[in-house]
Amino acid sequence: MRYQITGKHIDIGEALQTHVRTELGSVLEKYSQRPTDATIIFSKNAHEFVCETNVHLSTGLNAAARAHATEIYAALDACVEKMDKQLRRYKRRLKDHHKDRTEPVALSGAASYILASESGADEPEPETLQPIIVAEMETKIPSLTVGEAVMQMELAGAPVLVFRNEKKDGVNVVYRRDDGNIGWIDP
C-alpha cells in the first residue's frame, strides 16, 4: 500500500510517518482486504493540529476521516479511530446486509460540469442568464441499492451521492440533511 504523508506548513518527521504507517496500517489490515493508497495531511489551525485521512479501497470506495487536537499525535489517533469506526461499519453492512450481490457494482458514464459562481453585487448584469462552464469532466454513476448508496456516501464523507437505483432502474439521489438525517430523492 502507498502512503502519502504531507504537512501544510508543518515539518513531518520520520517518527510521525512511522507512527502513521503503524496505526493506520493496523486498522486497514483489520477491516479492508486490499487498500490501494492512503493520503494523510497534517495542518495547524490556530492552536490545534488537524489530521485529514483519505483511503482509497480496492472496491472503488473512498473512506475519509478528519480530526483535530492540541497535539499532533492525538489528532492522528482520533482520525485513525474515526477511520476504524467507518471501516467497521462498512464491513458489518457488507457482511450482514449485502450477501446477495454476486456481481461488482456497474458504473455508467455521465458528464460532470463545474459552473462559475455568481458574480458580485458590484458587477453589471450579464448579457445572458446561461451559466459559464468552467470545466467539463467525465464521471461514473454507480448502480446500487439505496442502502449501498447511503453507505458509500457516508464512507466518502460526501454531502450527496447520485446513483442508479437497481430496483427501479432510475437515477436517484441520497443526501445529508441539515438536521443530520439522510434524504432520498426518487423521481
Backbone as CSV, one residue per row, in Angstrom:
resi,resn,N_x,N_y,N_z,CA_x,CA_y,CA_z,C_x,C_y,C_z
1,MET,0.838,-1.178,0.000,0.000,0.000,0.000,0.882,1.238,0.000
2,ARG,0.430,2.256,-0.719,1.171,3.510,-0.810,0.625,4.516,0.211
3,TYR,1.536,5.143,0.934,1.172,6.200,1.867,1.731,7.515,1.332
4,GLN,0.893,8.552,1.336,1.358,9.889,1.014,1.093,10.741,2.252
5,ILE,2.155,11.026,2.998,2.043,11.745,4.260,2.663,13.122,4.059
6,THR,1.842,14.158,4.199,2.331,15.517,3.975,1.881,16.435,5.106
7,GLY,2.525,17.563,5.177,2.160,18.578,6.159,2.037,19.928,5.486
8,LYS,1.005,20.665,5.835,0.847,22.032,5.333,1.496,22.974,6.330
9,HIS,2.639,23.501,5.955,3.410,24.416,6.794,3.841,23.754,8.104
10,ILE,3.977,22.433,8.064,4.447,21.669,9.221,5.500,20.682,8.723
11,ASP,6.577,20.552,9.471,7.597,19.566,9.141,7.176,18.218,9.737
12,ILE,7.016,17.220,8.881,6.603,15.881,9.305,7.862,15.033,9.440
13,GLY,8.172,14.650,10.660,9.374,13.867,10.921,9.188,12.388,10.630
14,GLU,10.289,11.678,10.642,10.274,10.239,10.359,9.514,9.457,11.430
15,ALA,9.583,9.904,12.684,8.880,9.209,13.771,7.366,9.279,13.575
16,LEU,6.864,10.443,13.177,5.434,10.590,12.927,5.009,9.753,11.719
17,GLN,5.809,9.731,10.678,5.490,8.920,9.497,5.434,7.439,9.852
18,THR,6.347,6.977,10.671,6.339,5.580,11.108,5.102,5.291,11.947
19,HIS,4.745,6.221,12.814,3.551,6.065,13.655,2.286,6.003,12.780
20,VAL,2.221,6.833,11.753,1.075,6.828,10.827,0.968,5.478,10.145
21,ARG,2.073,4.987,9.601,2.054,3.698,8.893,1.652,2.558,9.826
22,THR,2.126,2.590,11.059,1.806,1.534,12.019,0.337,1.564,12.421
23,GLU,-0.148,2.722,12.864,-1.516,2.834,13.370,-2.547,2.651,12.259
24,LEU,-2.408,3.383,11.180,-3.369,3.284,10.085,-3.272,1.926,9.396
25,GLY,-2.071,1.410,9.270,-1.886,0.099,8.658,-2.580,-1.012,9.417
26,SER,-2.546,-0.950,10.751,-3.208,-1.992,11.543,-4.724,-1.938,11.375
27,VAL,-5.299,-0.742,11.299,-6.744,-0.607,11.097,-7.136,-1.095,9.709
28,LEU,-6.381,-0.700,8.709,-6.707,-1.102,7.340,-6.546,-2.600,7.139
29,GLU,-5.556,-3.183,7.777,-5.347,-4.625,7.675,-6.491,-5.397,8.331
30,LYS,-7.024,-4.831,9.404,-8.080,-5.496,10.151,-9.399,-5.503,9.379
31,TYR,-9.743,-4.411,8.700,-11.075,-4.284,8.119,-11.155,-4.328,6.601
32,SER,-10.148,-3.926,5.906,-10.263,-3.915,4.448,-9.281,-4.903,3.840
33,GLN,-9.727,-5.527,2.775,-8.924,-6.577,2.166,-7.712,-6.012,1.429
34,ARG,-7.939,-5.060,0.527,-6.835,-4.565,-0.289,-6.927,-3.042,-0.472
35,PRO,-6.517,-2.258,0.509,-6.485,-0.814,0.272,-5.354,-0.496,-0.702
36,THR,-5.557,0.444,-1.587,-4.546,0.740,-2.593,-3.636,1.884,-2.177
37,ASP,-4.205,2.974,-1.662,-3.359,4.067,-1.207,-4.060,4.895,-0.140
38,ALA,-3.249,5.600,0.621,-3.763,6.453,1.690,-3.060,7.801,1.616
39,THR,-3.842,8.863,1.762,-3.310,10.222,1.792,-3.595,10.805,3.172
40,ILE,-2.544,11.224,3.848,-2.668,11.791,5.183,-2.068,13.190,5.140
41,ILE,-2.869,14.192,5.545,-2.415,15.579,5.513,-2.541,16.161,6.924
42,PHE,-1.434,16.690,7.419,-1.422,17.366,8.706,-1.350,18.872,8.468
43,SER,-2.095,19.633,9.261,-2.031,21.081,9.187,-2.251,21.644,10.581
44,LYS,-2.032,22.941,10.711,-2.222,23.586,12.008,-3.240,24.700,11.838
45,ASN,-4.247,24.687,12.715,-5.289,25.692,12.697,-5.299,26.355,14.067
46,ALA,-4.743,27.548,14.151,-4.583,28.272,15.414,-3.732,27.434,16.369
47,HIS,-4.294,26.968,17.459,-3.516,26.189,18.428,-3.725,24.681,18.277
48,GLU,-4.536,24.267,17.302,-4.847,22.844,17.126,-4.193,22.278,15.868
49,PHE,-3.840,21.015,15.950,-3.361,20.279,14.793,-4.537,19.561,14.156
50,VAL,-4.578,19.527,12.835,-5.656,18.878,12.093,-5.047,17.738,11.280
51,CYS,-5.699,16.576,11.342,-5.264,15.415,10.569,-6.407,15.002,9.647
52,GLU,-6.153,14.979,8.340,-7.140,14.548,7.361,-6.607,13.297,6.678
53,THR,-7.427,12.246,6.661,-7.026,10.973,6.074,-8.032,10.564,5.018
54,ASN,-7.532,10.144,3.865,-8.381,9.654,2.782,-7.763,8.346,2.287
55,VAL,-8.533,7.258,2.368,-8.044,5.937,1.963,-8.880,5.454,0.793
56,HIS,-8.209,5.069,-0.275,-8.891,4.518,-1.434,-8.861,2.996,-1.320
57,LEU,-10.047,2.384,-1.287,-10.148,0.932,-1.159,-10.227,0.287,-2.535
58,SER,-9.857,-0.979,-2.618,-9.856,-1.681,-3.898,-11.261,-1.868,-4.458
59,THR,-12.292,-1.722,-3.621,-13.670,-1.849,-4.096,-14.125,-0.595,-4.828
60,GLY,-13.293,0.445,-4.868,-13.652,1.680,-5.529,-14.157,2.745,-4.578
61,LEU,-14.326,2.406,-3.320,-14.813,3.372,-2.337,-13.656,4.161,-1.744
62,ASN,-13.981,5.355,-1.287,-13.024,6.166,-0.545,-13.546,6.341,0.868
63,ALA,-12.700,6.083,1.836,-13.048,6.317,3.232,-12.253,7.535,3.694
64,ALA,-12.956,8.511,4.281,-12.305,9.749,4.698,-12.605,10.024,6.163
65,ALA,-11.615,10.578,6.862,-11.793,10.955,8.261,-10.979,12.220,8.525
66,ARG,-11.481,13.017,9.459,-10.801,14.256,9.834,-10.939,14.450,11.336
67,ALA,-9.834,14.830,11.983,-9.864,15.059,13.425,-8.879,16.167,13.777
68,HIS,-9.106,16.777,14.921,-8.195,17.817,15.388,-7.990,17.688,16.895
69,ALA,-6.805,18.081,17.322,-6.449,18.033,18.745,-5.290,18.993,18.979
70,THR,-4.968,19.238,20.250,-3.876,20.172,20.562,-2.504,19.563,20.318
71,GLU,-2.420,18.242,20.262,-1.161,17.557,19.967,-1.300,16.834,18.628
72,ILE,-0.230,16.750,17.856,-0.302,16.160,16.516,-0.559,14.654,16.583
73,TYR,0.030,13.972,17.553,-0.191,12.535,17.685,-1.623,12.240,18.133
74,ALA,-2.174,13.092,18.986,-3.570,12.923,19.422,-4.528,13.144,18.247
75,ALA,-4.201,14.092,17.373,-5.031,14.323,16.185,-5.004,13.095,15.276
76,LEU,-3.828,12.514,15.098,-3.716,11.300,14.283,-4.504,10.153,14.910
77,ASP,-4.363,9.957,16.217,-5.074,8.865,16.885,-6.587,9.027,16.781
78,ALA,-7.089,10.247,16.910,-8.530,10.489,16.768,-8.988,10.226,15.342
79,CYS,-8.175,10.595,14.379,-8.504,10.360,12.974,-8.507,8.861,12.662
80,VAL,-7.539,8.137,13.178,-7.475,6.688,12.973,-8.666,6.008,13.641
81,GLU,-9.080,6.513,14.800,-10.246,5.957,15.488,-11.519,6.150,14.655
82,LYS,-11.665,7.321,14.032,-12.823,7.563,13.155,-12.778,6.641,11.940
83,MET,-11.602,6.450,11.373,-11.449,5.561,10.216,-11.789,4.128,10.608
84,ASP,-11.348,3.717,11.799,-11.657,2.385,12.306,-13.166,2.194,12.405
85,LYS,-13.865,3.179,12.934,-15.319,3.095,13.098,-16.018,3.016,11.737
86,GLN,-15.564,3.820,10.782,-16.163,3.792,9.439,-15.974,2.443,8.770
87,LEU,-14.744,1.937,8.799,-14.472,0.665,8.134,-15.160,-0.499,8.826
88,ARG,-15.288,-0.444,10.156,-16.008,-1.486,10.887,-17.479,-1.496,10.473
89,ARG,-18.091,-0.328,10.382,-19.489,-0.242,9.940,-19.645,-0.728,8.507
90,TYR,-18.719,-0.337,7.648,-18.764,-0.747,6.250,-18.684,-2.264,6.129
91,LYS,-17.755,-2.868,6.856,-17.592,-4.316,6.784,-18.805,-5.041,7.360
92,ARG,-19.357,-4.526,8.448,-20.550,-5.133,9.043,-21.741,-5.047,8.087
93,ARG,-21.898,-3.921,7.442,-23.003,-3.781,6.483,-22.835,-4.728,5.310
94,LEU,-21.618,-4.851,4.821,-21.384,-5.783,3.715,-21.686,-7.212,4.137
95,LYS,-21.256,-7.560,5.339,-21.425,-8.934,5.812,-22.883,-9.235,6.118
96,ASP,-23.591,-8.297,6.738,-24.947,-8.556,7.188,-26.014,-8.343,6.123
97,HIS,-25.878,-7.302,5.338,-26.991,-6.878,4.502,-26.810,-7.086,3.005
98,HIS,-25.621,-7.299,2.564,-25.408,-7.322,1.127,-24.798,-8.637,0.645
99,LYS,-25.268,-9.720,1.202,-24.759,-11.026,0.788,-25.246,-11.413,-0.599
100,ASP,-26.364,-10.831,-1.053,-26.942,-11.242,-2.323,-26.242,-10.638,-3.531
101,ARG,-25.328,-9.678,-3.378,-24.621,-9.088,-4.521,-23.574,-10.075,-5.015
102,THR,-23.771,-10.567,-6.229,-22.836,-11.531,-6.801,-21.926,-10.892,-7.833
103,GLU,-22.304,-9.744,-8.372,-21.517,-9.070,-9.388,-21.002,-7.753,-8.836
104,PRO,-19.897,-7.256,-9.404,-19.411,-5.947,-8.947,-20.393,-4.845,-9.334
105,VAL,-20.243,-3.705,-8.706,-21.120,-2.561,-8.965,-20.925,-2.095,-10.402
106,ALA,-22.037,-1.965,-11.137,-21.991,-1.487,-12.512,-21.904,0.030,-12.515
107,LEU,-21.062,0.571,-13.391,-20.892,2.014,-13.499,-21.314,2.468,-14.885
108,SER,-22.027,3.578,-14.969,-22.374,4.149,-16.264,-21.784,5.548,-16.329
109,GLY,-21.414,5.972,-17.511,-20.760,7.258,-17.696,-21.753,8.402,-17.725
110,ALA,-21.291,9.566,-17.329,-22.106,10.772,-17.362,-21.169,11.974,-17.419
111,ALA,-21.698,13.096,-17.885,-20.914,14.324,-17.937,-21.063,15.065,-16.615
112,SER,-19.988,15.662,-16.152,-19.979,16.447,-14.926,-19.436,17.822,-15.267
113,TYR,-20.117,18.878,-14.831,-19.725,20.236,-15.164,-19.455,21.042,-13.901
114,ILE,-18.506,21.940,-13.981,-18.260,22.906,-12.924,-18.656,24.261,-13.489
115,LEU,-19.582,24.931,-12.796,-20.097,26.211,-13.251,-19.467,27.337,-12.444
116,ALA,-19.269,28.481,-13.086,-18.711,29.642,-12.408,-19.711,30.146,-11.382
117,SER,-19.200,30.611,-10.249,-20.090,31.158,-9.224,-20.662,32.477,-9.700
118,GLU,-21.745,32.880,-9.071,-22.385,34.127,-9.466,-21.459,35.294,-9.188
119,SER,-21.564,36.304,-10.041,-20.712,37.471,-9.864,-21.204,38.311,-8.687
120,GLY,-20.350,39.186,-8.200,-20.676,40.008,-7.041,-21.707,41.079,-7.365
121,ALA,-22.135,41.807,-6.341,-23.174,42.835,-6.500,-22.658,44.046,-7.264
122,ASP,-21.333,44.252,-7.254,-20.772,45.422,-7.916,-20.688,45.262,-9.425
123,GLU,-20.691,44.044,-9.926,-20.531,43.806,-11.357,-21.844,44.027,-12.086
124,PRO,-21.772,44.437,-13.358,-23.004,44.698,-14.116,-23.763,43.407,-14.425
125,GLU,-25.021,43.553,-14.774,-25.888,42.419,-15.131,-25.319,41.718,-16.363
126,PRO,-25.181,40.380,-16.357,-24.650,39.683,-17.532,-25.641,39.756,-18.698
127,GLU,-25.098,39.630,-19.917,-25.935,39.694,-21.112,-26.889,38.509,-21.200
128,THR,-26.438,37.349,-20.780,-27.257,36.151,-20.841,-27.324,35.513,-19.454
129,LEU,-28.375,34.798,-19.189,-28.521,34.139,-17.899,-27.962,32.726,-17.908
130,GLN,-27.343,32.307,-19.006,-26.716,30.996,-19.086,-25.470,30.979,-18.207
131,PRO,-25.285,29.940,-17.394,-24.086,29.880,-16.552,-22.835,29.629,-17.388
132,ILE,-21.725,30.094,-16.882,-20.446,29.899,-17.558,-19.858,28.571,-17.090
133,ILE,-19.535,27.685,-18.035,-18.951,26.386,-17.705,-17.443,26.556,-17.571
134,VAL,-16.940,26.237,-16.385,-15.516,26.371,-16.100,-14.773,25.100,-16.515
135,ALA,-15.362,23.926,-16.235,-14.714,22.654,-16.563,-15.778,21.616,-16.886
136,GLU,-15.404,20.686,-17.749,-16.279,19.574,-18.105,-15.469,18.293,-17.929
137,MET,-16.044,17.346,-17.173,-15.327,16.113,-16.873,-16.250,14.919,-17.083
138,GLU,-15.666,13.754,-17.158,-16.417,12.501,-17.230,-16.494,11.934,-15.819
139,THR,-17.675,11.488,-15.424,-17.856,10.896,-14.105,-18.594,9.571,-14.257
140,LYS,-18.563,8.762,-13.235,-19.229,7.462,-13.251,-20.382,7.473,-12.258
141,ILE,-21.524,6.929,-12.666,-22.684,6.812,-11.794,-22.856,5.335,-11.469
142,PRO,-22.715,4.956,-10.183,-22.819,3.541,-9.820,-24.273,3.071,-9.803
143,SER,-24.461,1.790,-10.061,-25.777,1.153,-9.973,-25.835,0.417,-8.641
144,LEU,-26.624,0.968,-7.677,-26.626,0.487,-6.305,-28.043,0.385,-5.763
145,THR,-28.160,-0.271,-4.622,-29.406,-0.197,-3.859,-29.325,1.066,-3.009
146,VAL,-30.434,1.464,-2.418,-30.453,2.678,-1.603,-29.531,2.528,-0.393
147,GLY,-29.546,1.364,0.234,-28.679,1.123,1.392,-27.209,1.213,1.037
148,GLU,-26.834,0.659,-0.109,-25.442,0.733,-0.540,-25.049,2.165,-0.870
149,ALA,-25.966,2.926,-1.449,-25.684,4.320,-1.782,-25.438,5.138,-0.524
150,VAL,-26.249,4.925,0.509,-26.060,5.634,1.772,-24.715,5.248,2.378
151,MET,-24.365,3.974,2.313,-23.093,3.506,2.862,-21.926,4.162,2.119
152,GLN,-21.989,4.224,0.788,-20.906,4.844,0.024,-20.804,6.331,0.322
153,MET,-21.942,6.991,0.457,-21.927,8.419,0.756,-21.290,8.666,2.121
154,GLU,-21.637,7.855,3.119,-21.070,8.021,4.455,-19.578,7.729,4.466
155,LEU,-19.153,6.683,3.753,-17.729,6.352,3.709,-16.909,7.453,3.059
156,ALA,-17.445,8.027,1.996,-16.715,9.073,1.290,-16.776,10.404,2.030
157,GLY,-17.698,10.532,2.986,-17.855,11.801,3.685,-18.464,12.862,2.787
158,ALA,-19.164,12.431,1.752,-19.757,13.358,0.775,-21.125,13.823,1.260
159,PRO,-21.534,15.031,0.897,-22.860,15.507,1.289,-23.978,14.959,0.409
160,VAL,-23.625,14.449,-0.788,-24.636,13.971,-1.732,-24.035,12.871,-2.608
161,LEU,-24.890,11.936,-3.060,-24.452,10.888,-3.977,-25.556,10.629,-4.993
162,VAL,-25.202,10.698,-6.258,-26.127,10.381,-7.346,-25.853,8.943,-7.754
163,PHE,-26.915,8.129,-7.895,-26.734,6.726,-8.244,-27.920,6.241,-9.063
164,ARG,-27.721,5.127,-9.743,-28.797,4.483,-10.486,-29.379,3.412,-9.584
165,ASN,-30.676,3.520,-9.290,-31.345,2.588,-8.397,-31.497,1.241,-9.101
166,GLU,-30.942,0.186,-8.500,-31.006,-1.148,-9.103,-32.432,-1.676,-9.196
167,LYS,-33.259,-1.342,-8.222,-34.610,-1.905,-8.192,-35.552,-1.225,-9.162
168,LYS,-35.389,0.097,-9.363,-36.319,0.833,-10.214,-35.685,1.292,-11.515
169,ASP,-34.384,1.097,-11.672,-33.644,1.449,-12.877,-33.788,2.923,-13.234
170,GLY,-33.802,3.781,-12.238,-33.849,5.219,-12.460,-32.743,5.902,-11.684
171,VAL,-32.455,7.141,-12.022,-31.430,7.896,-11.329,-32.024,8.456,-10.042
172,ASN,-31.356,8.216,-8.910,-31.790,8.661,-7.592,-30.673,9.461,-6.936
173,VAL,-31.021,10.160,-5.865,-30.056,10.960,-5.112,-30.279,10.706,-3.627
174,VAL,-29.190,10.482,-2.890,-29.242,10.491,-1.436,-28.363,11.646,-0.971
175,TYR,-28.795,12.306,0.113,-28.061,13.470,0.591,-28.211,13.597,2.100
176,ARG,-27.254,14.282,2.712,-27.302,14.517,4.144,-28.034,15.831,4.378
177,ARG,-29.083,15.750,5.201,-29.891,16.928,5.516,-29.235,17.756,6.615
178,ASP,-29.674,18.993,6.767,-29.126,19.868,7.803,-29.387,19.326,9.204
179,ASP,-30.485,18.560,9.389,-30.784,18.007,10.713,-30.020,16.718,11.009
180,GLY,-29.140,16.282,10.077,-28.319,15.096,10.298,-28.882,13.821,9.705
181,ASN,-30.147,13.834,9.297,-30.756,12.658,8.689,-30.353,12.559,7.221
182,ILE,-30.699,11.417,6.622,-30.394,11.193,5.210,-31.673,11.397,4.404
183,GLY,-31.577,12.170,3.322,-32.698,12.354,2.406,-32.509,11.493,1.174
184,TRP,-33.611,11.086,0.551,-33.563,10.240,-0.644,-34.546,10.803,-1.664
185,ILE,-34.038,11.132,-2.839,-34.879,11.647,-3.914,-35.044,10.522,-4.935
186,ASP,-36.308,10.126,-5.154,-36.649,9.051,-6.091,-37.679,9.598,-7.074
187,PRO,-37.244,10.178,-8.217,-38.204,10.782,-9.148,-39.096,9.751,-9.823
